[in-house]
Amino acid sequence: MVPIALTIAGSDSGGGAGVQADLKTFSALGVYGASVITALTAQNTRAVTRVEPASPAMIAAQMAAVFDDLDVRAVKLGMLGGAEAIAAVARGLCGCARPIILDPVMVAKSGDRLLPQDAVAGLRHQLLPIATVLTPNLPEAAVLLDCAPAQDEAEMIRQGHALRALGPQAVLMKGGHAEGAHCVDLLITPDGITRLTAPRRATRNTHGTGCTLSAAIAAGMAQGMSLSRAVARAHGYLQGAIAAADGLGVGSGHGPVHHFHAVWAHA
């Protein structure tokens, strides 16, 4: 049977991030995608103009319906919207034995805030302890730790270990917000540190990169890969999606990456 992954995240009406990006990623990597919508967003490549959260009861009902019938092999958590949604998701995942990939979505590519400040504590205390892997970018890691963003790899490592101390089994520190000709991600696990590098590409079409990477990791783990193997494949997949992004021509702002770069003929 085809492996199944579940995304629990917000909907992006522009199609570049959120649940839409996750489902595209699952499909591109050979995994069936199910979804729980935590919030509706009105957004495009330029801005988020409205956010409307789903009720905690609706979030719980969606989770119950999926888990009652589908053999979910991995769960990806993205934009959760607020403290009540975080609590509902935490209750729904209580006792969950599946890998949980937590992308702590806080700010959209446009700069619009997607997680209120008062919900950060809930994310920190209710979801980090149950995560298989946490995938923060440098600003998100800084918010979770209430400190300044890391400026170099040594500080990324220190912050990664500090985040691991909050409960997740592993932390993938994403270096996309750093400077330099190469982008460096660091996977920090109990067994050590894995360094993943890629050339920093001159493109503004990077909408949905965080969602795509975490969804790709979830896809790999749903397929039975180890965490390190899933992260390595996800990293390569994302780099291919970024390299092909300018060929899409979607929107006039920060366009999406090309999720189907290896599938569509023109890619």
N, C-alpha and C positions, 0 to 999 in steps of 0.2 A: 504494500500500500504506500501511496505517496506520503512523505513526512509532512506534518502540519505544524506551522508556527502561528502564534497569536500575537497580534500587536494591540496594545492598549494605549491609545494616544488620541490626540486631537485631529480633526479633519482640516485639511488645507484646500480651500476652494480653488486655488490656483494649480493644484496638482503636483507641486514640486517637493513638498515636505510632508511631515505628519503621516497619517494612515495611508494616504495615497502613495507616498514614496516607499513606505514599508511594503505595501502589497506589490508594488512594481518590483521591488528588490527580491522579495520572496519568489515571485514568478520567474524572474530572470535567472535565479539560481536553482530552480527546479523544486521549489517547496510550495505547498498549498497554503494560502494565507487566510486566516480568520481575523476578525477585528472587533474591538470594543471601542466605541467612540466616547471619549471623555468630554469633548467640547466641540462646538462648531466654530470655525473662524471664517470671517469674510476677509480674504487676502488675495493678493496677486504678487507679482515679482517686485512691486514697489513698496507695499505697505500692508499692514493688518488694520482693517477699518472697524472690525467688530468681533468680539468674542462672546459666545453664549455657552455657558457650561451645561453639560448634561446633569441631571439630578443624580445624587448618590444612589437612589433606588434604581434608576435606569442603568447606571453603570453596573450595579450588582446583578440586575436581571440579565444583562448581556453576558456577563462573565459566567453566570450560572448556566445559561442556555448553551454557551460554547462548551464548557467543561462537561456538561451532562451528556453530550452527544459526540464530540470530536476528540480524537486521540491526539491531543496537543503535546508536542515534544519539546517545545521551547516557547518562552514568553518574552516579548520585548516591551518595555515600558518607555513611553515617550512623554509628550506634553500631557500633564494631568490637570492643569488648570487652577487648582486651589486645594485648600486644606481638607475640605469635605470629600473631594474626589480622591485624594491621596489616602484618606482613612478608609474609604469604600474599597479601593483597590487592595490595600493591605489586608483588609478582612477577607476579601475574595481569594487572596493568595495564601492565606494562613494554612500551613501544612503542605504547601505546594512542593513537590519533589522534582519538578521540572527545572531546567536551567532558566534563570531570570537575568535578562540583559537590561540594565537600567541606564537609559540616556537621560540625564537630568535637565531636560529642556527648560530654559528660563527666559531666553531672549531670542526673537526671530532674527533672521538675516537682515531685515530692514531696521533692526534696532528696537522694535516694539517688544515690551516686556510681556511674557506669556505665563509667568508664575509670580503671584503676589509675594511680597516679602514675608508676610505672615505665614505662608505655606512652606517656607524653606525648612523650618524646624520639623514639620511633619515628614517631609522628604528625608531629612537627615535621620530621624529617630525611628520611623516606621518602615521605610523601604530600603535604606542602605544595608541594614542588618540581614535582609533576606536575599540580597542580590548576589548572583554568581559572579557578575562582572559589572562594574560601574564605568561608564565611558564619558567623563567630563572633558570639555575643552578647558582652556586655562582660566577664562573668566568664571566658568561654572565651578571649577575646583576652588577658586578663591572665595566665592560666595559660600560654598558649603563649609569651608574652613574658617570663614570670617577673617581673611587675610588678603594681602596684595597678590595679584597674579604672578605666577612664576616667570622669571626673566631668563632662565637658562636651564639646561638639562639637570644640573645638580639640584636646583630648587624644584623642578618637576618631580624628581625622584623623592625628595623629602615630602612634598605634598601628597604624592601617591601613597607613600607609606602611612602618612597621617590619615588619609581617607580610608585605607584598608583597616586602620585601627577602629574605624566607626562601624565595621561589620562586613562589608563586601568581601568575598573570597579573593577577588582580583580587581585591579583598577587599570584601565587603559587611559593614560594621560595623553590627550590629543594636542599636538603642537601647532595646529593650523593658525593660531593667533600670534605665534612668535615671529621673530624676524629671521632673515637669512635665506640663502638660495635653496636650502633644502628644508622640507617639513619633517619633523621627527615626532613619532608617537612612541610612547614607552608603555609596554605591558608589564605590570608589576604584580607578581604572584608570590605565593610562599616559596616557590622553587627558584626565584630569581627575577631578573629583568631582561626583557626582550626588546631590542631597539628596531623599529621599523622606520625606514626613511624613503622619501620620494622627492623629486624635484618640485620646487614651488612654481606652479604654473601661473602665467599672467592671464587670468581670466576673471571676470566678475560673475560668471555663471556657476556659482557654488551653492545655490539655494538647496537645502535638504541634505547637505553632506553628512551632518551628524546623524540624522534619522537613517540615512542610507547605510552608513557604516554599522550602526548598532543592529539594524535589521539584517544585514548580511551576516553578522556574527550569529544572530539568532537562527538564521537559515542553516548555517553550518552545524550548529549544535543540534538542531532538529534532525539533521541528517546523520547524527552520531559522531561528528568530529570532536576531537579534544578542543579545549578552549584555545590553545596556542595555534592549532591548525585552522580553526574557524577564524581567528583574528587575522592570521596571515592571508588567508584567501579573501577575507572581507577587505583588507587593506589593498590588495591588488585589484579587486573588483572596483572599489571606489576610485582608485587612481585612473583606471580605464574610463570610468564614467565621467570624471572631471576632464580628462584629455579630450573626450568627444563632445563635451557640453556645448562648445561654441557652434557646433554643427546643427543644434536644434533650433535656435532662433526663436525661443519662446519668451514673450514679454519684453518690456523695455527697461526693466530694472535688473535685479540679481536673478538671472534665469536659473532653471534647474539643471542638475547634472543629467547625463544621458544614461538612464537605468538600463536601457536595452541596447547599449553600444555593441554588444557581442551577438545580438540577435537580429536586429534590423539590417537589411541588406545594404542600405546606403551608409551604414556606420563604417 
